[in-house]
Amino acid sequence: MAHDRRYLARHGNQWIVVVKVPDRLRKIVGRAHLKQSLHTDSLAIANRDKFRHVAEMKAELEAAERTLLRGAAGTSPLVSEALGWREMLVEADHEGTSSLDWDGQDDEVTERDRLELVLHDRAEEIAKREGVTRAKEFFDTASGKATPISPLIEKWLAERPMKPRQVLDYRCAATKFVAWLETNRLPMTVERCTRKIAGRYVTEAFVSVGINWRTANKDISCLSGFWRWLETKDYAQENVWARQSLAKVQPKKGDAKRPYTDDEIVRLFRGRPSDLLRDMMTIAALSGMRIEEIAKLTVGDIFDNRFDITEAKTPAGIRMVPIHPGLLEIVARRTKGKGASDPLFPELPVPKPGSAVERSQKVVKAFTAYRRKMKVDDVPKGSRQSRVDFHSFRRWFITKAEQAGNRENFIASLVGHKRTGETLGRYSAGPLVQQIREVVESVHLPVAHETPSPVD
């Protein structure tokens, strides 16, 4: 057992859990492997803790398998059959009548009457095999009295302008819920999905198995958005997910994500990161920009001595960021001889159209390994994540900008946060460029790294 390495792999100097995603499920899951850091360099501790994560990962793969079996639209064979019956019944309404010998008498009946007789027999077969609940659901769907949830998922997603990663997350949240309904032999139609069923799902799928409240609320928010769409389309009469979110759990003292200390900044730059890592670390530390904002920069996004951020998480994130004097060498080197459409970081692979992978993913992985190598880590006891990551450069920048005495609304405008209040948040056009530039230039890397240079 001490040397057991099943489901384990080394990542830097720490162990991670790795479960391979079968080829047939990769399009649904969005990854080739499911991974989770164990935040330990001890093989014994890794073996002690790994199976809880493996169980969660295999449950995710089982849900993906059920989604695959239901087809691209996430529709089970029984639902597909019921929808087929519905089409036949609609067509039969346009057919004429015919003679049917019933108890020795000739009665004029419609084609719909004939089909409904057979449909009743089919529903009885299903009741014997899968229970009365599933049989009633089948009959109600076939006769037009109920609307199955799964075929509506893709219609809902098609009407929402979202990034590929968001589409994957929203689809996954909806299909996981449908899979849970099927597993528990509960109604899989909009009309029969009650607040009680939604509440039971929250308890069983999240609370009982110890899912983090943020993760749970992300899925619940997706489902709530789906149900709001169903309301607007007159499929649902109420949003059964309203007020189902889990209460926020305030992090314990010392558990929250934090900025780097100056000593940690020194340690990170004192090492020998790759040119790519050093350049992105420096830009992050002297601009407060998010990692994906940096990764997507092109030569054309740099003009008037500013970075032009045209894609962001929120509307407030669309902004211009003055270029810090400490970044001029990097910008000059990376733009030399390039056209406006050329990327500032050509080392980063461009994701395929529709891919949920972000361009910065390569840097995130490389930086995590480098950070741990440099012994810059902070994992609270009992936690699964470090309190510091690449985003901690952004936290450090904001901290230094505040400590330099800059106004809060100027800092918010610079880093792409929504400014609060009616006056500044709604009516003001924002601070002057020079005011924002002064915020940028008030932040300095520790003295030993005032002019960082790439590794030879």
Solvent accessible surface area in square Angstrom, and as a share of the most:
residue,aa,sasa,rsa
1,M,150,0.67
2,A,66,0.51
3,H,159,0.71
4,D,24,0.12
5,R,146,0.53
6,R,146,0.53
7,Y,72,0.27
8,L,20,0.10
9,A,38,0.29
10,R,115,0.42
11,H,53,0.24
12,G,50,0.48
13,N,47,0.24
14,Q,21,0.09
15,W,10,0.03
16,I,17,0.09
17,V,0,0.00
18,V,30,0.17
19,V,10,0.06
20,K,128,0.54
21,V,0,0.00
22,P,37,0.23
23,D,106,0.55
24,R,138,0.50
25,L,3,0.01
26,R,77,0.28
27,K,185,0.78
28,I,46,0.23
29,V,12,0.07
30,G,25,0.24
31,R,98,0.36
32,A,39,0.30
33,H,70,0.31
34,L,4,0.02
35,K,103,0.44
36,Q,35,0.16
37,S,21,0.13
38,L,21,0.10
39,H,33,0.15
40,T,17,0.10
41,D,93,0.48
42,S,35,0.22
43,L,29,0.14
44,A,68,0.53
45,I,66,0.34
46,A,0,0.00
47,N,5,0.02
48,R,172,0.63
49,D,41,0.21
50,K,0,0.00
51,F,86,0.36
52,R,134,0.49
53,H,6,0.03
54,V,8,0.04
55,A,61,0.48
56,E,61,0.28
57,M,16,0.07
58,K,84,0.36
59,A,56,0.43
60,E,56,0.25
61,L,22,0.11
62,E,102,0.46
63,A,12,0.09
64,A,6,0.05
65,E,45,0.20
66,R,75,0.28
67,T,11,0.06
68,L,67,0.33
69,L,131,0.65
70,R,14,0.05
71,G,32,0.31
72,A,107,0.83
73,A,47,0.36
74,G,2,0.02
75,T,16,0.09
76,S,6,0.04
77,P,102,0.64
78,L,28,0.14
79,V,12,0.07
80,S,56,0.36
81,E,54,0.24
82,A,1,0.01
83,L,48,0.24
84,G,30,0.29
85,W,28,0.10
86,R,62,0.23
87,E,115,0.52
88,M,84,0.38
89,L,3,0.01
90,V,82,0.47
91,E,110,0.49
92,A,3,0.02
93,D,84,0.43
94,H,156,0.69
95,E,101,0.45
96,G,56,0.53
97,T,86,0.50
98,S,40,0.26
99,S,66,0.42
100,L,42,0.21
101,D,99,0.51
102,W,133,0.47
103,D,132,0.68
104,G,70,0.68
105,Q,117,0.52
106,D,115,0.59
107,D,59,0.31
108,E,126,0.56
109,V,25,0.15
110,T,50,0.29
111,E,61,0.27
112,R,64,0.23
113,D,59,0.30
114,R,83,0.30
115,L,27,0.14
116,E,53,0.24
117,L,79,0.39
118,V,81,0.47
119,L,1,0.00
120,H,94,0.42
121,D,83,0.43
122,R,50,0.18
123,A,13,0.10
124,E,107,0.48
125,E,95,0.42
126,I,0,0.00
127,A,31,0.24
128,K,180,0.76
129,R,138,0.50
130,E,47,0.21
131,G,29,0.28
132,V,115,0.66
133,T,53,0.31
134,R,12,0.04
135,A,7,0.06
136,K,100,0.43
137,E,7,0.03
138,F,6,0.02
139,F,40,0.17
140,D,15,0.08
141,T,4,0.02
142,A,0,0.00
143,S,24,0.15
144,G,46,0.44
145,K,137,0.58
146,A,3,0.03
147,T,22,0.13
148,P,5,0.03
149,I,1,0.00
150,S,2,0.01
151,P,31,0.20
152,L,8,0.04
153,I,2,0.01
154,E,55,0.25
155,K,117,0.50
156,W,1,0.00
157,L,11,0.06
158,A,88,0.68
159,E,97,0.44
160,R,84,0.31
161,P,135,0.85
162,M,36,0.16
163,K,88,0.37
164,P,52,0.33
165,R,84,0.31
166,Q,79,0.35
167,V,35,0.20
168,L,16,0.08
169,D,30,0.15
170,Y,39,0.15
171,R,71,0.26
172,C,46,0.28
173,A,0,0.00
174,A,2,0.01
175,T,11,0.07
176,K,64,0.27
177,F,1,0.00
178,V,2,0.01
179,A,0,0.00
180,W,31,0.11
181,L,0,0.00
182,E,57,0.26
183,T,85,0.49
184,N,47,0.24
185,R,131,0.48
186,L,27,0.13
187,P,10,0.07
188,M,6,0.03
189,T,1,0.01
190,V,5,0.03
191,E,86,0.39
192,R,73,0.27
193,C,5,0.03
194,T,62,0.36
195,R,73,0.27
196,K,173,0.73
197,I,21,0.11
198,A,0,0.00
199,G,22,0.21
200,R,96,0.35
201,Y,5,0.02
202,V,8,0.05
203,T,67,0.39
204,E,66,0.30
205,A,27,0.21
206,F,9,0.04
207,V,82,0.47
208,S,81,0.52
209,V,90,0.52
210,G,63,0.61
211,I,50,0.25
212,N,77,0.40
213,W,41,0.14
214,R,134,0.49
215,T,71,0.41
216,A,0,0.00
217,N,26,0.14
218,K,109,0.46
219,D,14,0.07
220,I,2,0.01
221,S,66,0.43
222,C,6,0.03
223,L,1,0.01
224,S,14,0.09
225,G,5,0.05
226,F,1,0.00
227,W,2,0.01
228,R,128,0.47
229,W,30,0.11
230,L,0,0.00
231,E,64,0.29
232,T,107,0.62
233,K,87,0.37
234,D,112,0.58
235,Y,70,0.27
236,A,10,0.08
237,Q,159,0.71
238,E,87,0.39
239,N,21,0.11
240,V,4,0.03
241,W,3,0.01
242,A,30,0.23
243,R,203,0.74
244,Q,26,0.12
245,S,69,0.45
246,L,39,0.19
247,A,84,0.65
248,K,147,0.62
249,V,93,0.54
250,Q,140,0.62
251,P,64,0.40
252,K,159,0.67
253,K,205,0.87
254,G,39,0.37
255,D,52,0.27
256,A,47,0.36
257,K,82,0.35
258,R,43,0.16
259,P,43,0.27
260,Y,6,0.02
261,T,69,0.40
262,D,62,0.32
263,D,104,0.54
264,E,17,0.08
265,I,0,0.00
266,V,26,0.15
267,R,92,0.33
268,L,0,0.00
269,F,4,0.02
270,R,167,0.61
271,G,10,0.10
272,R,177,0.65
273,P,3,0.02
274,S,62,0.40
275,D,62,0.32
276,L,19,0.09
277,L,10,0.05
278,R,23,0.08
279,D,1,0.01
280,M,0,0.00
281,M,0,0.00
282,T,0,0.00
283,I,0,0.00
284,A,1,0.01
285,A,0,0.00
286,L,2,0.01
287,S,0,0.00
288,G,0,0.00
289,M,2,0.01
290,R,32,0.12
291,I,28,0.14
292,E,29,0.13
293,E,13,0.06
294,I,0,0.00
295,A,0,0.00
296,K,74,0.31
297,L,3,0.02
298,T,37,0.22
299,V,23,0.13
300,G,36,0.35
301,D,26,0.13
302,I,30,0.15
303,F,102,0.43
304,D,97,0.51
305,N,70,0.36
306,R,38,0.14
307,F,0,0.00
308,D,32,0.17
309,I,6,0.03
310,T,83,0.48
311,E,100,0.45
312,A,20,0.16
313,K,154,0.65
314,T,63,0.37
315,P,124,0.78
316,A,36,0.28
317,G,0,0.00
318,I,91,0.46
319,R,23,0.08
320,M,51,0.23
321,V,0,0.00
322,P,2,0.01
323,I,4,0.02
324,H,8,0.04
325,P,71,0.44
326,G,21,0.20
327,L,0,0.00
328,L,87,0.43
329,E,89,0.40
330,I,5,0.03
331,V,15,0.09
332,A,62,0.48
333,R,84,0.31
334,R,19,0.07
335,T,30,0.18
336,K,166,0.70
337,G,88,0.85
338,K,66,0.28
339,G,38,0.37
340,A,70,0.54
341,S,99,0.64
342,D,51,0.26
343,P,35,0.22
344,L,0,0.00
345,F,0,0.00
346,P,75,0.47
347,E,70,0.31
348,L,3,0.01
349,P,83,0.52
350,V,112,0.64
351,P,43,0.27
352,K,163,0.69
353,P,139,0.87
354,G,65,0.62
355,S,35,0.22
356,A,17,0.13
357,V,60,0.34
358,E,87,0.39
359,R,28,0.10
360,S,2,0.02
361,Q,73,0.32
362,K,95,0.40
363,V,0,0.00
364,V,62,0.36
365,K,102,0.43
366,A,44,0.34
367,F,2,0.01
368,T,29,0.17
369,A,29,0.23
370,Y,20,0.08
371,R,8,0.03
372,R,14,0.05
373,K,148,0.63
374,M,38,0.17
375,K,140,0.59
376,V,1,0.00
377,D,46,0.24
378,D,35,0.18
379,V,47,0.27
380,P,21,0.13
381,K,204,0.87
382,G,84,0.81
383,S,44,0.29
384,R,99,0.36
385,Q,114,0.51
386,S,7,0.05
387,R,45,0.16
388,V,0,0.00
389,D,39,0.20
390,F,15,0.06
391,H,71,0.32
392,S,0,0.00
393,F,0,0.00
394,R,6,0.02
395,R,54,0.20
396,W,3,0.01
397,F,0,0.00
398,I,46,0.23
399,T,40,0.23
400,K,50,0.21
401,A,0,0.00
402,E,118,0.53
403,Q,127,0.56
404,A,56,0.43
405,G,65,0.63
406,N,34,0.17
407,R,141,0.51
408,E,146,0.66
409,N,23,0.12
410,F,25,0.10
411,I,12,0.06
412,A,13,0.10
413,S,29,0.19
414,L,1,0.01
415,V,1,0.00
416,G,1,0.01
417,H,82,0.36
418,K,167,0.71
419,R,32,0.12
420,T,119,0.69
421,G,55,0.53
422,E,98,0.44
423,T,98,0.57
424,L,64,0.32
425,G,37,0.35
426,R,174,0.63
427,Y,157,0.60
428,S,46,0.30
429,A,116,0.90
430,G,31,0.30
431,P,31,0.20
432,L,126,0.63
433,V,70,0.40
434,Q,100,0.45
435,Q,57,0.25
436,I,13,0.07
437,R,34,0.12
438,E,97,0.43
439,V,1,0.01
440,V,0,0.00
441,E,70,0.31
442,S,35,0.23
443,V,1,0.00
444,H,101,0.45
445,L,3,0.02
446,P,24,0.15
447,V,136,0.78
448,A,77,0.60
449,H,20,0.09
450,E,70,0.32
451,T,118,0.69
452,P,21,0.13
453,S,71,0.46
454,P,37,0.23
455,V,34,0.20
456,D,173,0.89
